[in-house]
Amino acid sequence: MNSTRRALIAGAAGMLAGPALAQPAFPPIPFRRTAGYQGWAPPGAQDRLPLEAPVIFENGRQAPLGAWMGGRPTLLILWALWCTPCLAEKKPEDDLLLRLRMAGSRTNLLALQSYDNQPIGEARTMLERLGARSLPLARMTPEAEAKLAYLTGAQAGAARSSITLPAMALVASDGREIAHHAGKMAPLPGRPNWFVTPQAFEMLMRIGKEF
């Protein structure tokens, strides 16, 4: 077999194999068109959350972020006591979590205290005061702060003054990022807070079934 014929065969094989090897978009395009996805940014270059990043629980125990997620689709919420918009969203977040639990959804909401000098006990006291008693709470370690800084729009090692909170990540059960958002989520028409919209509830229910 001469070299020209080999090249033609190899090229044809590559054309056949190419589509089979191509990775589908994640999340799928039809999901990105759901109403609740509006305002979220799709995964960027870092398309998988650093599940090995350690977090600290209220009892002082430390574990990887992935262990806290427990293999469930998650809305991870980065917040701090100094962040006024973060505090305003805590009760609606708690209400949304309770609705999801009542509906049997696998999707969880996790409140991760981040870039905050106050102890985690103060964070729990604030959640209680705001009526957000159901939200699971943990605190970032410095290692986790560095690895998750990109969610806030900042670079790893950047000054805290460059951090934008609240920041959120929608995460599939395998750790793949579905979407992220830095700053207060813009409300959907007719609703002052994204967390109380039917679109948000329906999207998180869908995430629990599909991801």
VOBA-1610 file (N, C-alpha, C; in pm, whole numbers, padded with zeros to 5 digits, always signed):
BEGIN
Met+00086-00119+00000Met+00000+00000+00000Met+00090+00124+00000Asn+00067+00214-00099Asn+00154+00331-00105Asn+00115+00435-00001Ser+00199+00536+00015Ser+00178+00635+00122Ser+00055+00719+00098Thr+00022+00745-00027Thr-00096+00828-00056Thr-00223+00756-00012Arg-00230+00625-00043Arg-00349+00549-00005Arg-00361+00540+00147Arg-00245+00520+00214Arg-00248+00515+00361Arg-00303+00646+00418Ala-00261+00758+00361Ala-00305+00888+00411Ala-00455+00905+00393Leu-00509+00859+00278Leu-00651+00870+00253Leu-00732+00786+00352Ile-00685+00663+00379Ile-00753+00575+00472Ile-00750+00633+00613Ala-00633+00684+00652Ala-00620+00743+00786Ala-00710+00865+00802Gly-00719+00946+00693Gly-00805+01063+00700Gly-00950+01026+00713Ala-00993+00923+00638Ala-01132+00878+00646Ala-01164+00824+00783Ala-01070+00748+00841Ala-01091+00694+00976Ala-01103+00805+01078Gly-01022+00910+01062Gly-01029+01023+01154Gly-01161+01095+01147Met-01216+01107+01024Met-01346+01173+01008Met-01457+01094+01074Leu-01447+00958+01066Leu-01548+00874+01128Leu-01537+00875+01280Ala-01412+00877+01331Ala-01391+00871+01475Ala-01415+01004+01543Gly-01395+01115+01467Gly-01404+01247+01528Gly-01533+01273+01602Pro-01650+01257+01540Pro-01775+01285+01611Pro-01797+01194+01730Ala-01751+01067+01718Ala-01772+00975+01830Ala-01690+01015+01951Leu-01572+01076+01924Leu-01484+01113+02033Leu-01517+01250+02091Ala-01592+01331+02017Ala-01622+01466+02064Ala-01707+01459+02192Gln-01672+01541+02289Gln-01744+01543+02415Gln-01866+01636+02404Pro-01984+01590+02445Pro-02103+01676+02439Pro-02090+01792+02536Ala-02159+01900+02505Ala-02157+02017+02593Ala-02217+01982+02728Phe-02161+02041+02833Phe-02216+02022+02967Phe-02228+02158+03034Pro-02345+02188+03090Pro-02467+02108+03081Pro-02523+02110+02940Pro-02609+02014+02905Pro-02662+02007+02769Pro-02732+02136+02729Ile-02727+02166+02600Ile-02787+02290+02549Ile-02935+02303+02586Pro-03018+02198+02576Pro-03159+02215+02616Pro-03174+02259+02762Phe-03085+02210+02850Phe-03094+02252+02990Phe-03059+02399+03005Arg-02962+02448+02928Arg-02923+02589+02937Arg-03035+02683+02896Arg-03133+02629+02826Arg-03245+02713+02780Arg-03358+02720+02882Thr-03346+02650+02994Thr-03450+02656+03096Thr-03453+02795+03158Ala-03571+02838+03200Ala-03588+02975+03249Ala-03501+03004+03370Gly-03486+02908+03461Gly-03409+02931+03582Gly-03261+02949+03558Tyr-03213+02906+03441Tyr-03070+02915+03408Tyr-03031+03055+03364Gln-03129+03139+03334Gln-03100+03275+03290Gln-03024+03350+03399Gly-02918+03418+03359Gly-02837+03494+03455Gly-02718+03417+03508Trp-02715+03285+03489Trp-02601+03205+03531Trp-02496+03200+03421Ala-02370+03187+03461Ala-02262+03170+03364Ala-02232+03022+03349Pro-02219+02972+03227Pro-02187+02831+03208Pro-02045+02801+03254Pro-02010+02674+03268Pro-01875+02638+03315Pro-01767+02702+03230Gly-01660+02743+03296Gly-01546+02802+03226Gly-01434+02701+03211Ala-01311+02752+03214Ala-01196+02665+03197Ala-01185+02563+03309Gln-01218+02606+03430Gln-01218+02514+03545Gln-01359+02458+03560Asp-01385+02349+03487Asp-01522+02299+03477Asp-01558+02196+03583Arg-01468+02171+03675Arg-01494+02075+03782Arg-01454+02138+03915Leu-01543+02133+04013Leu-01513+02193+04142Leu-01401+02115+04212Pro-01312+02183+04284Pro-01205+02112+04356Pro-01262+02042+04480Leu-01314+01923+04459Leu-01383+01851+04567Leu-01291+01811+04681Glu-01160+01814+04654Glu-01065+01778+04760Glu-01037+01893+04855Ala-01084+02014+04822Ala-01060+02131+04907Ala-01124+02110+05044Pro-01051+02129+05153Pro-01106+02100+05286Pro-01193+02213+05340Val-01300+02172+05409Val-01387+02267+05479Val-01397+02224+05625Ile-01437+02317+05711Ile-01444+02293+05855Ile-01589+02301+05900Phe-01632+02202+05975Phe-01770+02198+06024Phe-01781+02266+06161Glu-01903+02280+06208Glu-01927+02351+06333Glu-01865+02282+06454Asn-01846+02151+06447Asn-01784+02078+06558Asn-01632+02078+06550Gly-01577+02152+06451Gly-01432+02160+06436Gly-01373+02053+06346Arg-01454+01955+06307Arg-01404+01849+06220Arg-01380+01904+06081Gln-01283+01848+06012Gln-01247+01893+05878Gln-01265+01778+05779Ala-01316+01809+05660Ala-01339+01706+05558Ala-01332+01771+05421Pro-01314+01692+05316Pro-01315+01748+05181Pro-01452+01800+05143Leu-01454+01901+05058Leu-01579+01957+05009Leu-01668+01849+04947Gly-01608+01757+04872Gly-01685+01651+04809Gly-01757+01563+04909Ala-01693+01539+05024Ala-01757+01458+05128Ala-01878+01532+05184Trp-01868+01663+05198Trp-01981+01743+05247Trp-02097+01738+05148Met-02065+01742+05019Met-02170+01734+04918Met-02237+01597+04918Gly-02165+01494+04958Gly-02224+01361+04972Gly-02271+01298+04843Gly-02208+01332+04730Gly-02248+01273+04604Gly-02384+01319+04553Arg-02428+01436+04597Arg-02558+01489+04556Arg-02539+01617+04476Pro-02629+01644+04380Pro-02626+01774+04312Pro-02642+01884+04417Thr-02568+01992+04399Thr-02559+02092+04506Thr-02560+02234+04451Leu-02632+02320+04520Leu-02616+02464+04502Leu-02527+02511+04616Leu-02400+02537+04584Leu-02301+02579+04684Leu-02301+02731+04691Ile-02324+02785+04810Ile-02339+02929+04829Ile-02225+02981+04916Leu-02140+03064+04859Leu-02031+03128+04933Leu-02082+03259+04989Trp-02064+03279+05120Trp-02117+03398+05184Trp-02030+03436+05303Ala-02054+03555+05356Ala-01979+03603+05473Ala-02070+03692+05556Leu-02035+03705+05684Leu-02114+03789+05774Leu-02106+03936+05738Trp-01998+03978+05671Trp-01984+04118+05635Trp-02060+04153+05507Cys-02116+04052+05441Cys-02180+04070+05310Cys-02331+04090+05329Thr-02377+04213+05320Thr-02519+04244+05341Thr-02611+04172+05242Pro-02580+04171+05112Pro-02666+04095+05019Pro-02673+03947+05053Cys-02563+03891+05104Cys-02563+03750+05145Cys-02666+03726+05254Leu-02669+03814+05352Leu-02761+03797+05465Leu-02906+03810+05420Ala-02932+03900+05326Ala-03068+03921+05279Ala-03123+03798+05208Glu-03034+03714+05155Glu-03078+03597+05078Glu-03092+03471+05163Lys-03048+03475+05288Lys-03042+03351+05366Lys-03180+03291+05394Lys-03278+03371+05433Lys-03411+03316+05460Lys-03474+03260+05332Pro-03470+03331+05218Pro-03522+03270+05095Pro-03448+03142+05055Glu-03316+03137+05079Glu-03242+03014+05050Glu-03291+02899+05138Asp-03312+02928+05264Asp-03360+02826+05357Asp-03499+02777+05316Asp-03586+02869+05279Asp-03721+02832+05236Asp-03715+02743+05112Leu-03627+02777+05019Leu-03613+02698+04897Leu-03563+02557+04929Leu-03466+02547+05018Leu-03415+02416+05059Leu-03527+02331+05119Leu-03609+02389+05205Leu-03718+02314+05267Leu-03819+02268+05162Arg-03847+02352+05063Arg-03939+02313+04956Arg-03882+02195+04877Leu-03753+02199+04849Leu-03690+02090+04774Leu-03696+01960+04855Arg-03670+01969+04984Arg-03675+01849+05067Arg-03816+01791+05071Met-03915+01877+05084Met-04053+01830+05088Met-04093+01764+04957Ala-04035+01810+04847Ala-04067+01753+04715Ala-03984+01629+04685Gly-03894+01591+04777Gly-03813+01472+04757Gly-03695+01490+04664Ser-03651+01614+04643Ser-03539+01641+04553Ser-03406+01597+04614Arg-03315+01552+04530Arg-03180+01519+04573Arg-03092+01643+04584Thr-03135+01753+04525Thr-03052+01874+04524Thr-03042+01935+04663Asn-02921+01968+04701Asn-02898+02027+04833Asn-02850+02171+04818Leu-02872+02251+04920Leu-02816+02386+04930Leu-02720+02387+05048Leu-02598+02430+05024Leu-02496+02432+05128Leu-02443+02574+05144Ala-02440+02623+05267Ala-02391+02758+05297Ala-02246+02748+05343Leu-02155+02798+05263Leu-02011+02789+05292Leu-01958+02927+05331Gln-01931+02945+05460Gln-01877+03072+05510Gln-01738+03093+05449Ser-01719+03207+05384Ser-01601+03226+05300Ser-01541+03365+05317Tyr-01408+03373+05318Tyr-01337+03500+05321Tyr-01389+03589+05434Asp-01401+03528+05551Asp-01466+03593+05665Asp-01380+03568+05789Asn-01353+03672+05865Asn-01271+03658+05986Asn-01351+03612+06107Gln-01482+03614+06099Gln-01565+03576+06213Gln-01571+03423+06227Pro-01576+03372+06350Pro-01582+03226+06370Pro-01713+03167+06320Ile-01712+03038+06295Ile-01829+02971+06240Ile-01947+02974+06338Gly-01917+02981+06467Gly-02025+02993+06565Gly-02105+03120+06545Glu-02038+03229+06510Glu-02108+03355+06483Glu-02195+03342+06358Ala-02144+03266+06260Ala-02221+03244+06138Ala-02349+03166+06168Arg-02339+03063+06252Arg-02458+02986+06287Arg-02558+03072+06364Thr-02508+03154+06454Thr-02597+03244+06529Thr-02672+03337+06435Met-02602+03387+06334Met-02667+03476+06238Met-02773+03402+06157Leu-02744+03279+06115Leu-02843+03202+06041Leu-02969+03180+06126Glu-02949+03149+06253Glu-03063+03131+06343Glu-03144+03260+06354Arg-03074+03372+06366Arg-03140+03502+06381Arg-03221+03537+06256Leu-03170+03495+06140Leu-03237+03526+06013Leu-03347+03426+05978Gly-03364+03323+06060Gly-03465+03221+06031Gly-03421+03122+05928Ala-03290+03106+05910Ala-03235+03011+05812Ala-03173+02893+05886Arg-03253+02825+05964Arg-03202+02720+06053Arg-03169+02589+05981Ser-03224+02569+05863Ser-03208+02441+05795Ser-03082+02435+05708Leu-03023+02549+05678Leu-02908+02549+05588Leu-02788+02479+05650Pro-02735+02374+05587Pro-02610+02315+05634Pro-02497+02417+05623Leu-02412+02421+05724Leu-02308+02524+05732Leu-02170+02463+05749Ala-02075+02516+05677Ala-01934+02484+05696Ala-01854+02611+05666Arg-01726+02606+05698Arg-01639+02722+05680Arg-01521+02684+05591Met-01482+02772+05503Met-01366+02748+05419Met-01237+02746+05499Thr-01145+02659+05459Thr-01008+02669+05504Thr-00934+02764+05409Pro-00817+02815+05447Pro-00740+02898+05353Pro-00712+02827+05221Glu-00689+02695+05226Glu-00665+02620+05103Glu-00789+02623+05013Ala-00906+02604+05073Ala-01030+02609+04995Ala-01055+02749+04940Glu-01023+02852+05020Glu-01041+02989+04973Glu-00959+03014+04847Ala-00838+02963+04844Ala-00752+02981+04727Ala-00809+02907+04606Lys-00857+02785+04628Lys-00903+02703+04516Lys-01039+02747+04462Leu-01119+02812+04545Leu-01253+02852+04503Leu-01265+03001+04472Ala-01152+03072+04477Ala-01156+03217+04453Ala-01211+03250+04316Tyr-01191+03162+04218Tyr-01238+03191+04082Tyr-01390+03208+04076Leu-01463+03145+04170Leu-01609+03159+04170Leu-01651+03302+04204Thr-01566+03375+04273Thr-01598+03512+04314Thr-01553+03615+04211Gly-01492+03569+04104Gly-01440+03661+04004Gly-01299+03707+04033Ala-01237+03654+04138Ala-01101+03695+04175Ala-01001+03586+04139Gln-00876+03621+04135Gln-00769+03526+04112Gln-00724+03467+04245Ala-00672+03346+04241Ala-00619+03284+04362Ala-00512+03374+04422Gly-00517+03394+04553Gly-00420+03477+04621Gly-00451+03625+04618Ala-00563+03662+04556Ala-00600+03804+04548Ala-00643+03856+04684Ala-00636+03987+04701Ala-00680+04049+04827Ala-00829+04029+04845Arg-00872+04023+04971Arg-01014+04002+04998Arg-01100+04116+04945Ser-01041+04231+04927Ser-01117+04344+04874Ser-01162+04319+04730Ser-01100+04223+04662Ser-01138+04192+04525Ser-01242+04080+04516Ile-01278+04024+04631Ile-01374+03913+04635Ile-01516+03966+04619Thr-01594+03904+04533Thr-01734+03940+04515Thr-01821+03831+04577Leu-01900+03869+04676Leu-01995+03779+04740Leu-02133+03846+04739Pro-02239+03765+04737Pro-02239+03619+04737Pro-02187+03564+04606Ala-02140+03441+04610Ala-02099+03369+04491Ala-02156+03228+04501Met-02197+03173+04389Met-02264+03044+04391Met-02214+02955+04278Ala-02222+02827+04301Ala-02192+02728+04198Ala-02298+02620+04202Leu-02353+02588+04086Leu-02439+02472+04070Leu-02349+02356+04031Val-02354+02249+04107Val-02258+02140+04090Val-02331+02008+04075Ala-02292+01930+03975Ala-02350+01797+03955Ala-02296+01702+04061Ser-02358+01587+04074Ser-02319+01491+04178Ser-02176+01442+04161Asp-02123+01446+04039Asp-01985+01401+04015Asp-01884+01514+04024Gly-01929+01633+04065Gly-01837+01746+04083Gly-01825+01836+03963Arg-01888+01802+03850Arg-01882+01891+03736Arg-01966+02016+03760Glu-01913+02129+03719Glu-01986+02254+03737Glu-02094+02268+03632Ile-02215+02295+03676Ile-02328+02320+03586Ile-02333+02468+03550Ala-02304+02554+03646Ala-02306+02699+03626Ala-02248+02765+03749His-02215+02895+03737His-02170+02971+03853His-02219+03115+03838His-02213+03187+03949His-02257+03326+03947His-02189+03400+04062Ala-02138+03518+04035Ala-02079+03603+04137Ala-02163+03729+04153Gly-02196+03763+04278Gly-02278+03879+04305Gly-02423+03840+04327Lys-02505+03936+04364Lys-02646+03911+04390Lys-02715+03869+04261Met-02790+03760+04267Met-02859+03710+04150Met-02972+03805+04112Ala-02977+03845+03985Ala-03083+03934+03939Ala-03217+03864+03950Pro-03321+03936+03995Pro-03453+03873+04007Pro-03514+03845+03870Leu-03600+03745+03864Leu-03677+03719+03744Leu-03802+03807+03747Pro-03868+03827+03634Pro-03983+03918+03630Pro-04088+03886+03735Gly-04126+03989+03810Gly-04233+03976+03908Gly-04189+03923+04043Arg-04061+03889+04060Arg-04014+03835+04187Arg-03889+03912+04231Pro-03886+03964+04354Pro-03772+04045+04397Pro-03647+03964+04428Asn-03661+03833+04447Asn-03547+03750+04486Asn-03549+03622+04404Trp-03434+03586+04345Trp-03426+03469+04257Trp-03468+03342+04330Phe-03437+03330+04457Phe-03460+03206+04531Phe-03608+03177+04555Val-03694+03275+04540Val-03836+03251+04563Val-03913+03231+04432Thr-03843+03230+04320Thr-03911+03214+04191Thr-03944+03068+04164Pro-04056+03040+04098Pro-04085+02903+04057Pro-03980+02849+03960Gln-03919+02939+03881Gln-03817+02894+03787Gln-03696+02836+03859Ala-03657+02899+03972Ala-03544+02847+04049Ala-03577+02710+04106Phe-03694+02696+04163Phe-03736+02568+04221Phe-03740+02459+04115Glu-03799+02490+04000Glu-03812+02391+03894Glu-03676+02350+03839Met-03584+02447+03826Met-03452+02413+03775Met-03377+02323+03873Leu-03382+02354+04002Leu-03313+02273+04100Leu-03375+02134+04112Met-03505+02124+04095Met-03569+01992+04091Met-03516+01913+03972Arg-03503+01979+03859Arg-03453+01911+03739Arg-03309+01867+03757Ile-03228+01952+03820Ile-03089+01916+03845Ile-03083+01789+03931Gly-03171+01780+04031Gly-03173+01663+04116Gly-03204+01534+04042Lys-03281+01543+03933Lys-03318+01425+03856Lys-03215+01390+03749Glu-03152+01492+03691Glu-03068+01471+03572Glu-02919+01469+03601Phe-02875+01533+03710Phe-02732+01545+03733Phe-02689+01489+03868
//
